[in-house]
Amino acid sequence: MENSEETINFSCPNCGSSTFKTTTKPQSIEDLNGLVCNDCGHAINGEDIKQMAVQIAKDEIKKSLRGLLR
């Protein structure tokens, strides 16, 4: 069975950077909690994760609707 991974870009809500300090590769959404932005030092919290999840959902819905309307 083939292992497929999907990459989701996570941006710092404070500065927009996508580079975070971590000792291991996040394996789940819970692993994002507490990551620290390399550029501004912002620590990712549960509200940041929730807001990013909502934005990803909105983007996917828009993408799906565009495909239906073609």
Long-range contacts (C-beta under 8 A, 24 or more apart in sequence): 8-56, 10-44, 10-52, 11-52, 12-37, 12-39, 12-40, 12-42, 12-44, 13-42, 13-48, 13-51, 13-52, 14-40, 14-42, 15-39, 15-40, 15-42, 20-44, 29-53
